[in-house]
Amino acid sequence: MSNKQLPDHCQNPAIYLDRRRHELHKVANQLTKTCLSGECFEHLAPQPIPLRDETIRIIKQARNILFPGYFTQTRIDPVNLKYYLGQQLSELHEMLGNQIILAIRHDCLRYHDNCVNCEEQGLDAASDFVKQLPALRRILATDVRAAIEGDPAAKSVDQVIFSYPGLFAISIYRMAHLLHHLEIPLLPRMMTEYAHNLTGIDINPGAHIDESFFIDHGTGIVVGETTRIGKQVRIYQGVTLGALSLPRDAGESLRNTKRHPTIEDEVIIYAGATILGGKTVIGARSVIGGNVWLTSSIPPDTKVLQNPQEPVYKGETIGESEIKCG
């Protein structure tokens, strides 16, 4: 090997590395041009946007408060409960306030809105959120009870709180909905997308969902922004509560209109059902069967079922008889 002439880049590694750095420099110039041209998207601003990791911390902190003793290694008993909750609330208020301030300031700068005293508004919104936590605990308790009552496989309250993805997604949705109601940008959707990523359950924070809501299994569920769901509703995996297809240029004009269905009290929607449209109302106590497709309203106390298809068995011979059904 020593008698053979080595390639140039082996003889002089610096030449090879300089060539690669020059190529990277060219790519950096090209990317810079796309950022400054306005044809692509970037966030070039003196202020940071809300952080995903901090948003997840807020969710975990809020769950520690909403379900004390379940998601922390800290030993909690009636003696130290008030101290524990006070400490957790103080930390939550500070974390949430900081991220709300970033979200509000981001909108002011990006959309050239008038300054609205971001710090004061952010801390006020965090306080309003914290004040709603007792009511949020009560409504989440109805969701837990709905799971126990609606699922024979649920062995205990602890099992539901620890391990049910439906309750996890509902809990985060209810937090996000409070922030949505306070008109906080960015954060509510960041929260529900975190739940979506972990559970496959996609609930828009703008949806209105009443108490005693139970999601069984849950994977693939979609609940659109303007959906309204009444009390004691139960839905299964793969259910879509969505909007009808819209023209490509209709997004802005229909942004604040009702585009998703209304589900009244005590409705059950089985796996794979799709219900679309802002004018679609599913009457109270109705049952929607699996894989049903609905774009129009139905009255209360109605069962909607897909036409059953007979099974077909082909090609297997058992003894002297061959099964040919269908």
N, C-alpha and C positions, 0 to 999 in steps of 0.2 A: 504494500500500500504506500510505503514511503517513497518508492521510486515513481509512483504515478503522480501526475499533476492533479491537485485538488481543485474542485470547483471554486469559482470566484468567491461565493458567499462563505465557503469554508476557510479560504485563505484570509478573508477580511470580513468578519461578522459585522463590523460597524457599517459597511456599505449596504449589506442586506437590511439591517435594522433601519438605517436612514431612508431606504426606499419605502419600507412599510410605513414609517412615520409620515413620509410625504403623502402617501395614499390616504392615511387617516386625516391629515390636514385638509386634503381636498374634499373628503366626505364632510368634515366639520363645516367647511365653507358652504357646501351645498345645503346642509341642514339649516345653517344660519339664514341663508337666503329664503328658504321656505318658511321659516319662523317670521321673518320680517316682511314677507310679501303679503300676508293676510290670507293666503289660499289654504293654509293648514291651521291647526289649533295649538295654542300654547298658553302658558300662564306666566307671562313676564311682568311681574309687579313687585313693588317694594314690600308688600305684605303677603305672608303665606296664606294658603287656603286651609280649611279644617283638615286635620290629619286622621287618616283611617284608623291608625293604631290607637289614637286617643279616643276616637269614637267607640271602638271596641271596649276600651277601658271603662268608658262611661256606662255602656251596656252592662258590663260585669258588675260594676259598682252598684248600679240601680237594682240588679237582680239580687245582690247581697242584702239590699234593704227591703225589697219586696218579698223575698223568701228568706228571712234571716235564719242562719244556721245550716242552710243547705249547700252553699257553694263557697264556704270558707273553712279554713282549718282552725280558726279562732273558736274557742269554747264559749258558747253563749248560754246564759241561764237567766231566769227572771231578775237576778240581782244586778247583773251588768248589762242587761238589754238596753236600757235607756242610754247609758254611756256609749255602748257600741253603736247604736243607731245615730246618736248625735255626732260621733266622730265620722261615721260613714256619710252622713248627710253633708257635713262640712266639706269633706273631700269631693263629694259629688258636685256640690254647688260650685266649687272653684273650678273643677275640670270642665263642667258643662258650660259655665259662664265664659271661660276662655275660648272654647270652640265656637260658641254662638257669636262671640265678638268677631272672631275671624270670618265666620260665614256672612255676617252682616256687612263687615267692612269690605269683603270680597265683592259683594253685590254693588256697594257704593262705588268702588273704583272701576269695576269692569263695565257697569252700565251707566256710569256718570250720574248717579243719583245724588241728591243733596245729602250732605252730612246729617246724620240723625243721632249724633252722639252715641257711637257704637258701643262704647264701654258701658254706659249707663243702661242702654237698651238690652245689651247682652246679659248683664247681671240681673236686671228686672225679670227677663224671660227665664233665666235659671231659677230665680226665686219662685216664679209662677209655676214652673214645672215641679219643683220640690213640694210646693203646697198641695199639688194634686196627687201626690203619692199615696196618702191614706185612702182616697177614693179609688185609686188604681189598684191597690191591694185588695179592696173589697170586690171589684169586678173580676180580677184574676181568680179570686176564690170561687166565683161562680163558674169560671171556665174549668177549673180543676174538678169541681163537683160534676159538671157536665161530662167530663171524660170518665169519671168513675161510674156515673149512671148510664152512659152510652156505650161503654166497652166492657164486656164481660171478662176480657183478658186483663183489665186493669186490676191488679191485686191490692193496691194500696195508694193512698195519696202520695206517699214518698216516691213510689214508682213513677207516677205521672209527672211529678215535679222534676225528678232526676233525669228521666229518660225519654219522655214523649216529645218528639220533634214538633208536633202540632202545638203543644203548649209553649215550647221555646219560641216558635215563630209568632204566636199570638202575643206573648209577653213583649217581644221586641216591637211588634206592630203597635201595641197599645202605647208604649213609650213614644214611638215615632209619631203617632197620631196626635199626641199632646203637643209636640213641637210643631207639627204641621198646623194645628189649630192656632198656635201662637205666631204663625206666618214666618217661621225660621227657615231660611233657605238651606239647601244642600244636606244638612245633617239628617233630617228624617229619612230621606231616600238612602243615604249611606247606611243608616241603621237597618232598614228593612232588606237592603241588598246583602248585608252581612248574614242575616237570617236565611235569605234565599240561597246564598252560596253554601251554607252548611246543611240545609234541610231540603232544598228543592221546592220550598213553598214560597211563592212570590205574592206578597200582599202589599199593595200600594198604600203608603201612609195616609193618603187622602180618603181611602174607603171608610165608611161608617159602619162599625160592627157593634151590635148591642151585646148584652151580657149573655153568659151561659153558651158560649160558642165552642163547638167541639170539632176538631179536625182529626179524623182517624187515618192513620198511616201518613198521608199528606204529600208524598212526592209528586211533583208535577202540577200542584194546584196553582192557579192564577186568579187573583182577585184584583180587578181594575180600580182605577182611581175614584170613580164616581159610583161605585157599587154601594148599595145600602143593604145591610143584613140585619134582620130583626133578632128577637130573643130566641134562645134555645134552638138554634139552627145547627144541623150536623152535616158536614160534607166529607167526602172520601177522596182518595188519591185521584189525580188526573182531572179534577174538575176545573173548568174554565168559566169564570164570570167575566166576560169580556165585551169589547165593543165590536160593532159591525165594521166591515172594511170601509175605509174612507179614501177619497181621492188624495193624491199626493200633496196637493196644495191646500188641504182642508185643516191641517194641523193647528194653525194659529186661530182660524175663525171658530173652531169648535173646542178650543182649549178649556174654556170654562163652562161648557155645557154638559149635561148628563148624558154619558155615552154607554154606561154599564147598567146591568139589570138591578132590580130591587127584589130582594128575597124576604118575604114576610115571616112572621114568627112560626117556629116549630116545623120548619121545612127540613126534609131530608133529601140530600142530593148524592146519588151513588156514583161509583167510580167511572171516570171517563166522560161524564156528562158535560155538555157545552151549552151555556146559556148566554145569549148575546143581545146587546141593544139597550139603549137608555130608556126606551118605552116599555121594555119587557118587565112584567111584574109576575112573580110566582106567588100565588095566593097562600095564605096561612095554612099550615098543617098538610100541605101537599107533599107528595113523594115523587121525585124525579129518578127514573131508573137509570141503570148503567148505560153509557154510550148514547144517551138521548141527545138530540140536537134541537134546541129551541131558540126561535127568534121572535116569538109572540107570547103574549100574556096567557096565563091560565088562572081560573078562579080558585078560591080556597077549596081545600079538601078534595083535591084532584090527584089521581095517579097517572103518570105519564110513563109508559113503558115502550121499549123498542119491540117491534115484531120479532118473536123468537124464531130462530132458524133451526130446523131440524139437523141434528148431527148426521154426518155421512161417514160410514165405515166401509173401507174398500180393501179387497185383496187378501184378507186373512181367512184361511180355512181351518175350521175346528172340527176334527173328526170327519163326519160325512157331510156336514152342513157348512155352507159358506155364508158369512154375514154380508148382506147387501141391503142396508137401510138407507132411506132417503131417495 
